[in-house]
Amino acid sequence: MADAKPPVVTSSRAVWRGGLRFDAGKDARVHAIDGNSKEAPSPVETLLNALGACAGSDVVDILEKRRTPLTAMQVDVVATRRGDYPRRVMRLDVTFTIDGKAVETDQAERAIRLSFERYCTVAASLAGDIELTSVLVLNGTRGEPVGQPMFSETFKR
């Protein structure tokens, strides 16, 4: 077995600003979070934002390495949560709307799959019993939903 890499330590700070409002982040890179969803994204919306940006970053990186750059991309994340507390996420539906002349459907689907199976730290950090489905909309053509195995289901300890 290869030598394991040392753990990576990442930190953040949430500073209470009154009510259910916080400024969260590190150093000068902070953003507002509002537990009432009135003045800023809620904590759960922030989690969904992180998932979309994390997976989206992977997809951009993978497709650019294949020399198939995008001209536009939007990642929409919808969470279904428990009705009772804790209202944890039980299902995620993620739609990747991608534009790019050279991008092929099979390569975009592969990039999405690799993100969720291997690379997206946010997805890998979520509980493995969350159902995850992705949809690719490539150059205006909507594909079929694809069930995605999340890292925690595929990771061998």
C-alpha positions in Angstrom: 0.0 0.0 0.0 1.3 3.4 -0.9 2.2 5.9 1.8 -0.9 7.9 2.9 -0.8 11.6 2.4 -1.0 13.7 5.5 -4.5 15.0 6.3 -5.4 18.5 5.0 -6.7 20.8 7.6 -9.2 23.5 6.5 -10.9 26.0 8.8 -13.6 28.6 8.8 -15.1 31.0 11.3 -18.8 32.1 11.6 -19.2 35.4 13.4 -22.6 36.2 14.7 -24.0 39.5 13.5 -27.4 39.5 15.3 -30.6 37.6 14.8 -29.7 34.5 12.8 -27.2 36.3 10.6 -23.5 35.4 10.4 -20.4 36.3 8.4 -18.6 33.1 7.6 -15.3 32.3 6.0 -11.6 32.8 6.4 -9.6 36.0 6.6 -11.0 38.6 4.2 -12.9 35.9 2.2 -16.2 36.0 4.1 -19.8 35.8 3.0 -23.1 36.3 4.8 -25.3 33.5 5.9 -28.8 34.0 7.3 -30.7 31.4 9.2 -33.9 33.1 8.2 -33.1 33.2 4.5 -34.0 36.9 4.3 -30.7 38.8 3.8 -28.4 36.0 2.6 -28.5 32.3 1.8 -29.4 30.0 4.6 -27.0 27.5 6.0 -28.6 24.7 3.9 -28.6 26.9 0.8 -24.9 27.6 1.5 -24.3 23.8 1.6 -26.1 23.4 -1.8 -24.1 26.3 -3.2 -20.9 24.6 -2.0 -21.9 21.3 -3.6 -22.8 23.0 -7.0 -19.6 25.0 -7.0 -17.5 22.0 -6.0 -18.9 19.6 -8.6 -19.0 22.4 -11.2 -15.3 23.2 -10.6 -14.4 19.5 -11.2 -16.5 19.3 -14.4 -14.8 22.5 -15.8 -11.3 21.1 -14.8 -11.9 17.7 -16.3 -13.4 19.0 -19.6 -10.6 21.6 -20.0 -8.0 18.9 -19.5 -9.6 17.0 -22.4 -9.3 20.3 -24.4 -13.1 20.6 -24.6 -13.6 24.0 -22.9 -17.0 25.2 -21.9 -18.5 28.5 -23.0 -21.1 28.5 -20.2 -22.2 26.3 -17.3 -24.9 26.6 -14.6 -25.3 24.1 -11.8 -28.8 23.9 -10.1 -29.0 21.9 -6.9 -32.4 20.9 -5.4 -32.5 19.2 -2.0 -35.3 17.2 -0.5 -35.2 17.3 3.3 -36.9 15.5 6.1 -40.0 17.3 7.4 -39.1 16.7 11.0 -36.0 17.9 12.8 -33.2 17.5 12.1 -34.4 18.4 8.6 -31.3 16.7 7.0 -30.9 16.3 3.3 -32.3 13.0 2.0 -32.1 13.5 -1.7 -30.2 15.8 -4.1 -31.0 16.5 -7.7 -28.3 18.3 -9.6 -28.7 19.7 -13.1 -25.6 20.7 -15.1 -26.5 23.1 -18.0 -23.4 23.2 -20.1 -22.6 24.9 -23.4 -19.6 24.2 -25.5 -19.2 23.3 -29.2 -16.6 20.6 -28.6 -18.2 19.1 -25.5 -19.7 15.7 -26.2 -22.4 14.1 -24.1 -20.4 11.1 -23.0 -17.5 13.2 -21.9 -19.7 15.6 -19.9 -21.4 12.7 -18.2 -18.1 11.1 -17.4 -16.8 14.4 -15.9 -20.0 14.6 -13.7 -19.6 11.0 -12.6 -15.9 11.5 -11.8 -16.7 14.5 -9.7 -19.2 12.7 -7.5 -17.3 9.4 -7.4 -13.8 10.7 -6.8 -13.2 14.5 -6.6 -15.9 16.6 -5.1 -15.0 17.1 -1.4 -18.4 18.5 -0.5 -20.3 15.5 -2.0 -17.8 13.1 -0.3 -18.4 14.8 3.0 -22.2 14.2 3.0 -23.8 11.1 4.4 -23.6 8.1 2.0 -27.4 7.4 2.3 -28.3 10.5 0.4 -29.8 9.7 -3.0 -28.1 11.8 -5.8 -29.3 12.2 -9.3 -27.8 14.4 -12.0 -29.1 15.7 -15.3 -27.0 17.0 -18.1 -28.3 19.7 -20.4 -25.7 20.0 -23.1 -26.0 22.8 -25.7 -29.7 23.0 -25.0 -30.5 19.3 -25.2 -31.7 17.8 -21.9 -30.5 14.3 -21.1 -32.1 11.6 -18.8 -31.5 11.6 -15.1 -28.6 9.5 -14.0 -28.2 8.1 -10.5 -24.7 8.9 -9.2 -22.8 6.9 -6.7 -21.4 9.2 -4.1 -17.8 8.9 -2.9 -18.9 7.5 0.5 -20.6 4.6 -1.2 -17.6 3.7 -3.4 -14.7 4.5 -1.1 -12.9 1.4 0.2 -11.5 1.8 3.6 
